[in-house]
Every structure is written in structure tokens, then in C-alpha cells.
Amino acid sequence: MKKSTNPYQKFGEGSIKTDAKSWDATELSYSLSGVIRNKTDNGQGFSHKTQGGWVKFKIELSAGLSIDELMAMDDVTVVWTTDTGQNYTAAHAWQDGEIEVVAGGFEVTFCFKKHQEIINGRH
């Protein structure tokens, strides 16, 4: 992971919001939706397909936090902000797979068909 000389930048950290909940996240990673190109004909051309995306993160287990409620999320808008300033939103996202409780919290993954990057408050 990239190291920064800025003590206020912690790569892989950010915040996650769904329709009604918000969490501070660590170990944040994501893959954006869009067109994926693959080379063909020994690099002489390419084919493309549209692919959905995902955002994966770890949050701390705390009083009042319901893992069952998280697991039931299947049509929510997910917004995530990285500490380096990127902001993304994905409508109609769903919680994917098991939620595994690990040391320091638990890991959650949301999948989505399309995302939007928010730049200076614009979509």
C-alpha cells in the first residue's frame, strides 16, 4: 500500500453510508463498474464487456450494531468517501456474501451494477 508523508492521510480508510446508516471504515478497497477491455488477436484488437463493481471494508463491532441488519441490505444506496478525497455513490447495491467477524471488527462487501463519482458536489 502506498505510504504518504502526510500524517492525516491513511490510505484504505474512509467512511461508508447506506440509506440510514453510516460507519467509519478501515481496509477500504473497491472496484468500479464500467467497461472492461481485453486484448484479442495477439494484442491487435480488443473486446469489451460491462462489469459491475464492489466496495469492501472493515468496520468495528460495537454496541447497537446489527450484523443481521447489514446482511439483509439488498437495495440500498451506498456512498463511500476515501481519506484522499474521492467520493462515490452506487444505487441499488446489495450486501454480498457472508459477513465474517475478525479481529478488530468485521468485513462487509456491497456489490452494485453502476456507480457515479462525485466531483465537487456534482454527479
N, CA and C atoms as a LAMMPS dump frame, in Angstrom:
ITEM: TIMESTEP
0
ITEM: NUMBER OF ATOMS
369
ITEM: BOX BOUNDS ff ff ff
-5.0000000000000000e+02 5.0000000000000000e+02
-5.0000000000000000e+02 5.0000000000000000e+02
-5.0000000000000000e+02 5.0000000000000000e+02
ITEM: ATOMS id mol type element x y z
1 1 1 N 0.839 -1.174 0
2 1 2 C 0 0 0
3 1 3 C 0.889 1.244 0
4 2 1 N 0.492 2.26 -0.68
5 2 2 C 1.263 3.492 -0.82
6 2 3 C 1.438 4.173 0.531
7 3 1 N 2.643 4.652 0.789
8 3 2 C 2.935 5.402 2.013
9 3 3 C 2.903 6.889 1.707
10 4 1 N 2.428 7.672 2.65
11 4 2 C 2.334 9.113 2.463
12 4 3 C 3.155 9.804 3.547
13 5 1 N 3.674 10.974 3.223
14 5 2 C 4.362 11.769 4.234
15 5 3 C 3.373 12.645 4.992
16 6 1 N 2.135 12.71 4.522
17 6 2 C 1.088 13.471 5.191
18 6 3 C 0.52 12.63 6.33
19 7 1 N 0.677 13.046 7.599
20 7 2 C 0.2 12.226 8.718
21 7 3 C -1.321 12.122 8.784
22 8 1 N -2.047 12.951 8.044
23 8 2 C -3.513 12.918 8.079
24 8 3 C -4.102 12.033 6.982
25 9 1 N -3.253 11.524 6.087
26 9 2 C -3.73 10.613 5.045
27 9 3 C -3.463 9.189 5.489
28 10 1 N -4.508 8.392 5.538
29 10 2 C -4.381 6.991 5.885
30 10 3 C -5.03 6.208 4.767
31 11 1 N -4.243 5.762 3.818
32 11 2 C -4.778 5.07 2.656
33 11 3 C -5.537 3.832 3.093
34 12 1 N -6.682 3.599 2.459
35 12 2 C -7.514 2.455 2.807
36 12 3 C -8.519 2.759 3.892
37 13 1 N -8.616 4.012 4.322
38 13 2 C -9.602 4.388 5.319
39 13 3 C -10.595 5.353 4.702
40 14 1 N -11.785 5.393 5.256
41 14 2 C -12.8 6.287 4.743
42 14 3 C -14.09 6.128 5.516
43 15 1 N -15.183 6.544 4.927
44 15 2 C -16.485 6.378 5.565
45 15 3 C -17.451 5.777 4.56
46 16 1 N -18.396 5.023 5.083
47 16 2 C -19.407 4.343 4.277
48 16 3 C -20.769 4.776 4.787
49 17 1 N -21.68 5.074 3.873
50 17 2 C -23.054 5.41 4.249
51 17 3 C -23.996 4.578 3.396
52 18 1 N -25.046 4.07 4.03
53 18 2 C -26.139 3.471 3.28
54 18 3 C -27.339 4.366 3.515
55 19 1 N -28.516 3.924 3.127
56 19 2 C -29.703 4.765 3.218
57 19 3 C -29.896 5.38 4.606
58 20 1 N -29.642 4.62 5.664
59 20 2 C -29.933 5.133 7.006
60 20 3 C -28.771 4.999 7.977
61 21 1 N -27.65 4.424 7.562
62 21 2 C -26.537 4.138 8.47
63 21 3 C -25.246 4.744 7.944
64 22 1 N -24.313 4.939 8.86
65 22 2 C -23.003 5.475 8.499
66 22 3 C -21.945 4.824 9.384
67 23 1 N -20.783 4.488 8.796
68 23 2 C -19.708 3.868 9.555
69 23 3 C -18.361 4.423 9.114
70 24 1 N -17.425 4.467 10.045
71 24 2 C -16.028 4.704 9.693
72 24 3 C -15.477 3.36 9.239
73 25 1 N -14.718 3.366 8.172
74 25 2 C -14.241 2.115 7.587
75 25 3 C -12.721 2.094 7.529
76 26 1 N -12.166 0.907 7.73
77 26 2 C -10.742 0.672 7.508
78 26 3 C -10.619 -0.43 6.473
79 27 1 N -9.421 -0.621 5.986
80 27 2 C -9.153 -1.627 4.963
81 27 3 C -10.148 -1.516 3.812
82 28 1 N -10.43 -0.283 3.407
83 28 2 C -11.378 0.013 2.336
84 28 3 C -10.743 -0.286 0.984
85 29 1 N -11.441 -1.077 0.177
86 29 2 C -10.997 -1.327 -1.195
87 29 3 C -12.234 -1.377 -2.073
88 30 1 N -12.06 -1.096 -3.357
89 30 2 C -13.208 -1.107 -4.264
90 30 3 C -12.751 -1.333 -5.693
91 31 1 N -13.702 -1.81 -6.484
92 31 2 C -13.513 -1.976 -7.92
93 31 3 C -14.721 -1.324 -8.574
94 32 1 N -14.483 -0.359 -9.427
95 32 2 C -15.571 0.41 -10.015
96 32 3 C -16.217 -0.324 -11.18
97 33 1 N -17.485 -0.045 -11.398
98 33 2 C -18.209 -0.624 -12.528
99 33 3 C -17.781 0.07 -13.813
100 34 1 N -18.045 -0.579 -14.93
101 34 2 C -17.742 0.053 -16.209
102 34 3 C -17.329 -0.951 -17.257
103 35 1 N -16.73 -0.436 -18.309
104 35 2 C -16.309 -1.266 -19.437
105 35 3 C -14.935 -1.849 -19.143
106 36 1 N -14.813 -3.142 -19.33
107 36 2 C -13.544 -3.852 -19.182
108 36 3 C -13.103 -4.275 -20.578
109 37 1 N -11.878 -3.938 -20.945
110 37 2 C -11.348 -4.293 -22.268
111 37 3 C -10.309 -5.405 -22.129
112 38 1 N -10.416 -6.374 -23.005
113 38 2 C -9.459 -7.483 -23.046
114 38 3 C -8.863 -7.558 -24.442
115 39 1 N -7.554 -7.743 -24.501
116 39 2 C -6.906 -7.8 -25.81
117 39 3 C -7.287 -9.09 -26.534
118 40 1 N -7.336 -8.997 -27.852
119 40 2 C -7.619 -10.149 -28.717
120 40 3 C -6.612 -10.138 -29.856
121 41 1 N -6.579 -11.185 -30.613
122 41 2 C -5.707 -11.275 -31.8
123 41 3 C -4.268 -10.888 -31.48
124 42 1 N -3.723 -11.469 -30.418
125 42 2 C -2.34 -11.205 -30.009
126 42 3 C -2.059 -9.716 -29.823
127 43 1 N -3.012 -9.008 -29.238
128 43 2 C -2.809 -7.594 -28.963
129 43 3 C -3.173 -6.668 -30.102
130 44 1 N -3.714 -7.193 -31.195
131 44 2 C -4.049 -6.375 -32.353
132 44 3 C -5.43 -5.728 -32.242
133 45 1 N -6.191 -6.122 -31.249
134 45 2 C -7.536 -5.575 -31.057
135 45 3 C -7.994 -5.83 -29.632
136 46 1 N -9.262 -5.571 -29.386
137 46 2 C -9.796 -5.819 -28.049
138 46 3 C -11.281 -6.113 -28.119
139 47 1 N -11.745 -6.78 -27.099
140 47 2 C -13.174 -6.984 -26.901
141 47 3 C -13.526 -6.277 -25.601
142 48 1 N -14.792 -6.006 -25.405
143 48 2 C -15.171 -5.338 -24.161
144 48 3 C -16.47 -5.904 -23.623
145 49 1 N -16.625 -5.764 -22.309
146 49 2 C -17.846 -6.157 -21.63
147 49 3 C -18.085 -5.177 -20.492
148 50 1 N -19.332 -5.06 -20.091
149 50 2 C -19.677 -4.199 -18.965
150 50 3 C -19.685 -5.045 -17.701
151 51 1 N -19.107 -4.51 -16.653
152 51 2 C -18.982 -5.247 -15.406
153 51 3 C -19.432 -4.386 -14.242
154 52 1 N -20.105 -4.997 -13.269
155 52 2 C -20.488 -4.294 -12.048
156 52 3 C -19.28 -4.086 -11.151
157 53 1 N -19.496 -3.44 -10.03
158 53 2 C -18.395 -3.164 -9.115
159 53 3 C -18.698 -3.608 -7.7
160 54 1 N -17.766 -3.334 -6.794
161 54 2 C -17.934 -3.678 -5.391
162 54 3 C -17.116 -2.72 -4.528
163 55 1 N -17.544 -2.601 -3.273
164 55 2 C -16.764 -1.896 -2.257
165 55 3 C -16.708 -2.81 -1.032
166 56 1 N -15.506 -3.011 -0.522
167 56 2 C -15.27 -3.909 0.61
168 56 3 C -14.583 -3.11 1.704
169 57 1 N -14.966 -3.358 2.949
170 57 2 C -14.395 -2.594 4.052
171 57 3 C -14.537 -3.355 5.352
172 58 1 N -13.824 -2.889 6.362
173 58 2 C -13.928 -3.446 7.706
174 58 3 C -14.47 -2.35 8.619
175 59 1 N -15.426 -2.714 9.475
176 59 2 C -15.935 -1.791 10.484
177 59 3 C -15.866 -2.468 11.844
178 60 1 N -15.769 -1.658 12.889
179 60 2 C -15.675 -2.187 14.243
180 60 3 C -17.024 -2.684 14.721
181 61 1 N -17.003 -3.798 15.425
182 61 2 C -18.203 -4.313 16.063
183 61 3 C -18.439 -3.494 17.319
184 62 1 N -19.6 -2.88 17.422
185 62 2 C -19.883 -2.024 18.57
186 62 3 C -21.321 -2.238 19.031
187 63 1 N -21.621 -1.753 20.219
188 63 2 C -22.969 -1.886 20.782
189 63 3 C -23.984 -1.247 19.841
190 64 1 N -25.1 -1.92 19.63
191 64 2 C -26.158 -1.386 18.79
192 64 3 C -26.009 -1.684 17.311
193 65 1 N -24.894 -2.271 16.911
194 65 2 C -24.666 -2.604 15.503
195 65 3 C -25.212 -3.998 15.23
196 66 1 N -26.074 -4.124 14.244
197 66 2 C -26.717 -5.395 13.935
198 66 3 C -26.129 -5.997 12.657
199 67 1 N -25.467 -7.13 12.816
200 67 2 C -24.936 -7.826 11.657
201 67 3 C -26.082 -8.359 10.81
202 68 1 N -27.161 -8.827 11.451
203 68 2 C -28.328 -9.307 10.705
204 68 3 C -28.912 -8.204 9.827
205 69 1 N -28.953 -6.985 10.356
206 69 2 C -29.467 -5.851 9.579
207 69 3 C -28.58 -5.579 8.364
208 70 1 N -27.27 -5.641 8.548
209 70 2 C -26.343 -5.459 7.424
210 70 3 C -26.531 -6.546 6.38
211 71 1 N -26.668 -7.792 6.816
212 71 2 C -26.807 -8.913 5.886
213 71 3 C -28.098 -8.817 5.067
214 72 1 N -29.114 -8.152 5.621
215 72 2 C -30.399 -8.045 4.934
216 72 3 C -30.444 -6.913 3.901
217 73 1 N -29.413 -6.084 3.836
218 73 2 C -29.425 -4.946 2.914
219 73 3 C -29.301 -5.438 1.474
220 74 1 N -30.366 -5.181 0.67
221 74 2 C -30.348 -5.695 -0.69
222 74 3 C -30.805 -4.698 -1.752
223 75 1 N -31.144 -3.496 -1.381
224 75 2 C -31.484 -2.461 -2.365
225 75 3 C -31.251 -1.105 -1.716
226 76 1 N -29.982 -0.802 -1.473
227 76 2 C -29.622 0.429 -0.766
228 76 3 C -28.702 1.274 -1.633
229 77 1 N -28.638 2.535 -1.329
230 77 2 C -27.658 3.422 -1.951
231 77 3 C -26.448 3.47 -1.03
232 78 1 N -25.299 3.149 -1.569
233 78 2 C -24.054 3.148 -0.809
234 78 3 C -23.214 4.326 -1.28
235 79 1 N -22.718 5.108 -0.325
236 79 2 C -21.833 6.233 -0.624
237 79 3 C -20.548 5.99 0.157
238 80 1 N -19.409 6.101 -0.518
239 80 2 C -18.153 5.985 0.208
240 80 3 C -17.221 7.113 -0.162
241 81 1 N -16.503 7.541 0.857
242 81 2 C -15.561 8.647 0.748
243 81 3 C -14.216 8.161 1.248
244 82 1 N -13.182 8.365 0.455
245 82 2 C -11.844 7.987 0.891
246 82 3 C -11.188 9.172 1.577
247 83 1 N -10.183 8.897 2.381
248 83 2 C -9.485 9.977 3.065
249 83 3 C -8.695 10.85 2.094
250 84 1 N -8.511 10.395 0.862
251 84 2 C -7.783 11.176 -0.13
252 84 3 C -8.706 12.011 -1.003
253 85 1 N -10.021 11.995 -0.682
254 85 2 C -10.942 12.92 -1.326
255 85 3 C -11.851 12.365 -2.405
256 86 1 N -11.703 11.109 -2.782
257 86 2 C -12.606 10.553 -3.785
258 86 3 C -13.938 10.202 -3.132
259 87 1 N -15.028 10.503 -3.859
260 87 2 C -16.381 10.221 -3.379
261 87 3 C -17.127 9.457 -4.462
262 88 1 N -17.803 8.397 -4.055
263 88 2 C -18.554 7.577 -4.998
264 88 3 C -19.92 7.255 -4.423
265 89 1 N -20.882 7.032 -5.307
266 89 2 C -22.21 6.597 -4.901
267 89 3 C -22.656 5.474 -5.831
268 90 1 N -23.367 4.507 -5.262
269 90 2 C -23.886 3.382 -6.044
270 90 3 C -25.302 3.081 -5.559
271 91 1 N -26.266 3.26 -6.439
272 91 2 C -27.662 2.968 -6.103
273 91 3 C -27.951 1.487 -6.324
274 92 1 N -28.955 0.988 -5.647
275 92 2 C -29.432 -0.396 -5.788
276 92 3 C -28.334 -1.413 -5.474
277 93 1 N -27.528 -1.12 -4.479
278 93 2 C -26.455 -2.023 -4.075
279 93 3 C -27.003 -3.094 -3.127
280 94 1 N -26.287 -4.189 -3.044
281 94 2 C -26.674 -5.263 -2.138
282 94 3 C -25.454 -5.768 -1.393
283 95 1 N -25.704 -6.235 -0.154
284 95 2 C -24.636 -6.82 0.646
285 95 3 C -24.364 -8.2 0.075
286 96 1 N -23.092 -8.507 -0.159
287 96 2 C -22.716 -9.729 -0.849
288 96 3 C -21.977 -10.678 0.081
289 97 1 N -22.375 -11.94 0.081
290 97 2 C -21.646 -12.974 0.811
291 97 3 C -21.85 -12.934 2.311
292 98 1 N -21.022 -13.69 2.98
293 98 2 C -21.074 -13.758 4.437
294 98 3 C -20.406 -12.528 5.038
295 99 1 N -20.812 -12.196 6.243
296 99 2 C -20.113 -11.166 6.998
297 99 3 C -19.304 -11.903 8.054
298 100 1 N -17.999 -11.835 7.909
299 100 2 C -17.104 -12.574 8.795
300 100 3 C -16.572 -11.651 9.884
301 101 1 N -16.809 -12.044 11.146
302 101 2 C -16.276 -11.283 12.268
303 101 3 C -14.819 -11.697 12.441
304 102 1 N -13.922 -10.708 12.408
305 102 2 C -12.483 -10.942 12.536
306 102 3 C -11.933 -10.01 13.604
307 103 1 N -10.671 -10.178 13.946
308 103 2 C -10.046 -9.306 14.94
309 103 3 C -10.195 -7.853 14.518
310 104 1 N -10.678 -7.022 15.394
311 104 2 C -10.806 -5.598 15.106
312 104 3 C -12.109 -5.226 14.413
313 105 1 N -13.007 -6.182 14.192
314 105 2 C -14.274 -5.833 13.562
315 105 3 C -14.765 -6.91 12.627
316 106 1 N -15.418 -6.49 11.555
317 106 2 C -15.876 -7.459 10.576
318 106 3 C -15.864 -6.856 9.186
319 107 1 N -15.787 -7.738 8.204
320 107 2 C -15.671 -7.323 6.816
321 107 3 C -17.027 -7.377 6.13
322 108 1 N -17.315 -6.348 5.339
323 108 2 C -18.581 -6.234 4.62
324 108 3 C -18.266 -5.9 3.158
325 109 1 N -19.022 -6.494 2.243
326 109 2 C -18.888 -6.184 0.822
327 109 3 C -20.252 -5.825 0.254
328 110 1 N -20.323 -4.708 -0.455
329 110 2 C -21.513 -4.336 -1.198
330 110 3 C -21.174 -4.403 -2.683
331 111 1 N -22.068 -4.983 -3.474
332 111 2 C -21.919 -5.032 -4.925
333 111 3 C -22.944 -4.104 -5.56
334 112 1 N -22.652 -3.672 -6.79
335 112 2 C -23.551 -2.754 -7.479
336 112 3 C -23.347 -2.887 -8.98
337 113 1 N -24.372 -2.485 -9.714
338 113 2 C -24.315 -2.543 -11.177
339 113 3 C -23.614 -1.315 -11.751
340 114 1 N -23.934 -0.121 -11.214
341 114 2 C -23.348 1.124 -11.714
342 114 3 C -22.981 2.025 -10.545
343 115 1 N -21.973 2.837 -10.751
344 115 2 C -21.561 3.814 -9.745
345 115 3 C -21.48 5.193 -10.397
346 116 1 N -21.375 6.205 -9.56
347 116 2 C -21.084 7.559 -10.03
348 116 3 C -20.011 8.139 -9.128
349 117 1 N -19.076 8.848 -9.736
350 117 2 C -18.078 9.584 -8.966
351 117 3 C -18.633 10.975 -8.735
352 118 1 N -18.519 11.451 -7.501
353 118 2 C -18.998 12.782 -7.162
354 118 3 C -17.797 13.711 -7.143
355 119 1 N -17.814 14.72 -8.021
356 119 2 C -16.704 15.666 -8.114
357 119 3 C -17.232 17.043 -7.756
358 120 1 N -16.679 17.633 -6.696
359 120 2 C -17.1 18.961 -6.239
360 120 3 C -18.617 19.059 -6.1
361 121 1 N -19.233 18.012 -5.542
362 121 2 C -20.67 18.036 -5.309
363 121 3 C -21.509 17.67 -6.499
364 122 1 N -20.88 17.452 -7.691
365 122 2 C -21.638 17.068 -8.892
366 122 3 C -21.606 15.553 -9.034
367 123 1 N -22.602 14.994 -9.692
368 123 2 C -22.606 13.555 -10.034
369 123 3 C -22.084 13.405 -11.425
